């Protein structure tokens, strides 16, 4: 069934080299650089900010789990069988070379893909005390993207530049620069920005230019500030890396809660009332939470819709929040039945035109190839498959 449809993949990744943040960093920020160091007694180098180990994604993926390994590991666990997870060399060409990736796309029958970072998904949340260095790091990282991947390579691989909103003027200048170089989608992180909603009017110059350019903005799963703030609040380890996270931290600080809160803030702080042309992509945040969020948004709105004293950060919202969400958001669900709701249920809720296919290749929570999702998509109406697999993302990229 899927073999006959050419795919536009909304979510692939590269593995970055160790100098991706520093290769083009201005020298005056060297003492606060996001950089990699060798650690005595450890087989893996470690990301640092200045002389401090980072709290999120501590190690570069020079050695990491192979595509599809999470599914095989979980399946073995369900059968009560041991499973030695297969590791790969993250510096191999299929993970680092755009021409090799193009060949793989041809082999898989994928016409286009959007690619995101692996390590550089949220570095500025850990650099909040140095906003100028955070903005400089984003610029340096994007220059590495331009050098190694490009923003629209062969009009088929579209890399999403990272825009840090920590300094609004710098964000606008960087947005202008990457747009001029061909960026078709830009990425910002989940969570608040220095104590403000990303929909706060302070950030209107950024959103105004995004709307004018007509590019979608992706909120990929990322660090978000919850890791430290909520962990401390609830007595959890605030700098726990992935293997150390407690069940409470997985629940409270990763993917679902930060995504729901961020998207609620965009709606309730009236971002779309001020900028009705914006298009927001939720990438690798899952979709199990979508029905709950829409219900909670509408319930909260009912309490204040007739209030003359309720406070509105970005102006009064005058439309049912669930309808705003359905118009402005596109969702790329996890395609794993263990963690996710049924894709057809999401189609029924949002319409097929607002659901995207994202393989997450080559991360271990994806599959061997982006084509290996037959079981998860079997129950989806045939009429919805072409929009999900190809047409929706093609339209968002203006192909």
TORFI-687361 format. One record per residue (C-alpha): x, y, z; residue in one letter. Coordinates in steps of 0.02 Angstrom, whole numbers, always signed. Each point is the difference from the previous one (the first is absolute). Layout:
BEGIN
> X/Y/Z/A
...
REM end
This chain:
BEGIN
> +0/+0/+0/X
> +133/+127/+51/X
> +120/-49/-139/X
> -103/+92/-130/X
> +8/+168/+90/X
> +152/+112/-11/X
> +36/+69/+173/X
> +45/+174/+61/X
> +76/-37/+170/X
> -32/+136/+130/X
> +130/-61/+125/X
> +173/-68/-33/X
> +162/+38/+91/X
> +187/+14/-21/X
> +133/-33/+130/X
> +109/+154/+25/X
> +191/+5/+4/X
> +84/+52/+161/X
> +41/+174/-66/X
> -176/+42/-62/X
> -21/+139/+130/X
> +178/+66/+0/X
> +57/-9/-182/X
> -77/+170/-39/X
> -18/+74/+175/X
> +68/+175/+27/X
> +157/-12/+107/X
> -64/+120/+133/X
> -125/-134/+53/X
> +127/-141/+14/X
> -3/-3/+191/X
> -188/-30/-3/X
> -5/-114/-151/X
> -110/-153/-14/X
> +138/-123/-41/X
> +62/-179/+17/X
> +139/-67/+111/X
> +78/-170/+27/X
> -35/-69/+174/X
> +130/-106/+87/X
> -64/-175/+31/X
> -151/+19/-115/X
> -15/-75/-175/X
> -106/+149/-54/X
> +41/+185/-10/X
> -115/+120/+90/X
> -88/+161/-46/X
> +46/+147/+112/X
> -52/+181/+18/X
> +154/+92/+56/X
> +68/-122/+129/X
> -171/-71/+51/X
> -72/-164/-66/X
> -167/+25/-85/X
> -156/-73/+80/X
> -85/-56/-161/X
> +74/-116/-133/X
> +164/-14/+93/X
> +94/-99/-133/X
> +18/+24/-188/X
> -63/-148/-97/X
> +167/-62/-64/X
> -61/-168/+63/X
> -189/-22/+12/X
> -138/-126/-23/X
> -46/-55/-176/X
> -161/+50/-88/X
> -144/-108/+59/X
> +87/-66/+156/X
> -125/+71/+125/X
> -143/-96/-79/X
> +100/-162/-1/X
> +55/+27/+180/X
> -180/+31/+59/X
> -66/-149/-99/X
> +130/-113/+81/X
> -46/+69/+172/X
> -182/-41/-30/X
> +49/-179/-43/X
> +110/-9/+155/X
> +156/-22/-106/X
> +168/+87/+19/X
> +49/+112/-144/X
> +176/+72/-25/X
> -29/+169/-81/X
> +97/+24/-162/X
> +114/+151/-4/X
> +58/+98/-152/X
> +137/+123/-44/X
> -91/+167/-1/X
> +138/+77/-106/X
> -37/-116/-148/X
> -44/+86/-165/X
> -185/-48/+0/X
> -20/+105/+157/X
> +115/+144/-44/X
> +11/+20/-189/X
> -139/+82/-100/X
> +45/-86/-164/X
> -6/-171/+82/X
> -167/+47/+77/X
> -66/+49/-172/X
> +45/-173/-65/X
> -94/-78/+146/X
> -152/+107/-37/X
> +1/-67/-177/X
> +14/-179/+63/X
> -148/+28/+117/X
> -112/+91/-122/X
> +5/+163/+98/X
> -4/+156/-106/X
> +39/+129/+135/X
> +38/+9/+185/X
> +20/+127/+140/X
> +152/-34/+109/X
> +25/+55/+181/X
> +146/-4/+122/X
> +32/-138/+125/X
> +103/+94/+130/X
> -50/+178/-44/X
> -184/-4/+43/X
> +0/+110/+154/X
> +174/+62/+47/X
> -57/+178/+36/X
> -107/-55/+148/X
> +163/-40/+90/X
> +81/+165/-51/X
> -134/+116/+68/X
> +126/+89/+111/X
> +99/+45/-157/X
> -131/+56/-127/X
> +129/+78/-117/X
> +100/-161/-3/X
> -159/-102/-29/X
> -45/+107/-150/X
> +179/-12/-65/X
> -4/-189/+20/X
> -160/-10/-102/X
> +81/+103/-138/X
> +156/-109/+3/X
> -101/-160/-5/X
> -103/+61/-148/X
> +160/+43/-93/X
> +55/-179/+27/X
> -166/-59/-74/X
> +29/+112/-151/X
> +173/-74/-26/X
> -40/-185/+23/X
> -183/-17/-48/X
> -74/+161/-70/X
> -179/+57/+27/X
> -70/-66/-164/X
> +129/-121/-68/X
> -43/-56/-176/X
> -175/+64/+38/X
> -28/-164/+94/X
> +83/+10/+173/X
> -65/+145/+103/X
> +100/+34/+159/X
> -90/+97/+136/X
> +109/+140/+71/X
> -9/+25/+188/X
> -66/+170/+52/X
> +30/+47/+181/X
> -130/+126/+59/X
> +101/+45/+154/X
> +46/+168/-80/X
> -140/+59/-114/X
> +102/+118/-109/X
> +132/-135/-27/X
> -136/-127/-41/X
> -73/+115/-132/X
> +170/+31/-80/X
> +39/-186/-3/X
> -171/-39/-71/X
> +27/+127/-139/X
> +172/-73/-38/X
> -57/-182/-13/X
> -154/+46/-102/X
> +114/+86/-126/X
> +99/-163/-11/X
> -153/-103/-41/X
> -68/-65/+166/X
> -174/-74/-28/X
> -37/-43/+183/X
> +75/+67/+161/X
> +10/-77/+172/X
> -27/+76/+173/X
> -3/-98/+161/X
> -141/-45/+117/X
> -24/+92/+164/X
> +7/+177/+65/X
> +134/+124/-54/X
> +81/+85/+149/X
> -162/-1/+98/X
> -112/+49/-145/X
> -115/-95/-115/X
> +66/-14/-178/X
> -166/+83/-46/X
> +35/+152/+110/X
> -13/+162/-100/X
> +185/+28/+32/X
> +31/-131/-136/X
> -119/+76/-127/X
> +139/+64/-115/X
> +57/-181/-24/X
> -175/-68/-31/X
> -43/+143/-117/X
> +148/-41/-111/X
> -41/-186/+6/X
> -177/+37/-58/X
> +61/+115/-137/X
> +122/-133/-63/X
> -132/-136/+7/X
> +116/-131/+74/X
> -64/-126/+128/X
> +77/-3/+174/X
> +41/-170/+74/X
> -5/-40/+184/X
> +100/-161/+2/X
> +13/-99/+161/X
> +136/+88/+100/X
> +64/+53/+167/X
> -116/+132/+68/X
> +45/+57/+176/X
> -119/-122/+85/X
> +145/-118/+32/X
> +79/+113/+129/X
> -148/+102/+64/X
> -126/-140/+26/X
> +132/-125/+57/X
> +54/+118/+139/X
> -180/+41/+42/X
> -42/-185/+24/X
> +164/-56/+78/X
> +69/-89/-154/X
> +178/+5/-68/X
> +3/+161/-103/X
> +142/-49/-119/X
> -53/-180/-36/X
> +50/-59/-173/X
> -113/-115/-102/X
> +58/-164/+82/X
> -23/+75/+175/X
> -173/+75/-21/X
> -131/-57/+122/X
> -174/-49/-54/X
> -63/+164/+73/X
> +125/+98/-106/X
> -53/-92/-158/X
> -178/+47/+43/X
> +26/+180/+53/X
> +149/+68/-96/X
> +14/-86/-168/X
> -104/+14/-160/X
> -183/-6/+54/X
> -14/+128/+140/X
> +119/+130/-74/X
> -82/-15/-171/X
> -175/+18/+70/X
> +47/+150/+106/X
> +96/+86/-140/X
> -141/-20/-125/X
> -129/+56/+130/X
> +105/+156/+28/X
> +8/+37/-187/X
> -190/-8/-8/X
> -50/+83/+165/X
> +130/+138/-22/X
> -87/+39/-165/X
> +146/-27/-118/X
> -118/-52/-139/X
> -117/+146/+31/X
> +146/+116/-37/X
> +77/-108/-137/X
> -136/-103/-84/X
> +115/-65/-136/X
> +117/-100/+112/X
> +22/-188/-24/X
> +70/-102/+145/X
> +73/-175/-14/X
> +7/-117/+149/X
> +139/-123/-39/X
> +43/-154/+104/X
> -107/+57/+146/X
> -124/-141/-30/X
> -187/+23/-16/X
> -81/-98/+141/X
> -25/+164/+91/X
> -92/+92/-139/X
> -180/-46/+45/X
> +33/+38/+184/X
> +79/+167/-41/X
> -143/+56/-110/X
> -126/-46/+133/X
> +99/+88/+137/X
> +24/+156/-107/X
> -185/+17/-33/X
> -44/-35/+182/X
> +119/+134/+63/X
> -64/+122/-130/X
> -179/-22/+59/X
> +48/+66/+172/X
> +64/+165/-68/X
> -90/+30/-165/X
> -129/+116/+81/X
> +115/+72/+133/X
> +35/+186/+0/X
> +144/-19/+123/X
> +99/-146/-73/X
> +176/+45/-54/X
> +55/-31/-180/X
> +189/+6/-31/X
> -11/+31/-186/X
> -178/+61/-20/X
> -169/-83/+23/X
> -28/-166/-87/X
> -167/+9/-90/X
> -13/-174/-74/X
> -17/-176/+70/X
> +180/-57/+36/X
> -23/-173/-75/X
> -49/+80/-166/X
> +156/+110/+5/X
> +106/-154/+30/X
> -79/-96/-144/X
> +35/+144/-119/X
> +179/+43/+48/X
> +83/-163/+55/X
> +66/-149/-96/X
> +43/-155/+102/X
> +130/-134/-37/X
> -47/-143/+118/X
> +114/-135/+67/X
> -28/-150/-112/X
> +18/-128/+137/X
> -154/-88/+67/X
> +77/-22/+173/X
> +12/+186/+33/X
> -129/+80/-111/X
> -182/+17/-42/X
> -74/-71/-159/X
> +46/+107/-152/X
> -177/-13/-69/X
> -68/+73/+162/X
> +113/+151/-26/X
> -61/+14/-179/X
> -180/-4/+60/X
> +36/+138/+125/X
> +106/+120/-103/X
> -33/-53/-179/X
> +127/-90/-109/X
> +66/+167/-64/X
> +77/+40/+171/X
> +91/-164/+32/X
> +181/-26/-55/X
> +112/-150/-25/X
> +166/+11/+93/X
> +115/-152/+6/X
> +128/+68/+126/X
> +134/-93/-98/X
> +137/-44/+51/X
> -46/+14/+184/X
> -24/-163/+93/X
> -183/+34/+39/X
> -41/-1/-186/X
> +16/-150/-117/X
> +136/-78/-107/X
> -61/+105/-145/X
> -137/+132/-17/X
> -102/-126/-100/X
> -21/-123/+145/X
> -161/+70/+73/X
> -124/-110/-93/X
> -83/-69/+156/X
> -25/+169/+81/X
> -83/+73/-156/X
> -104/-152/-50/X
> -157/+67/+84/X
> +9/+173/-80/X
> -125/+39/-138/X
> +80/-15/-171/X
> -59/+175/-45/X
> +97/+69/+149/X
> +166/-86/-38/X
> +57/+109/-143/X
> -30/+163/+95/X
> +88/-69/+154/X
> +147/-81/-90/X
> +28/+132/-133/X
> -118/+143/-36/X
> -10/+89/+168/X
> +187/+22/+25/X
> +23/+38/-184/X
> -122/+144/+19/X
> +82/+65/+159/X
> +170/+0/-89/X
> -77/+84/-153/X
> +65/-137/-115/X
REM end
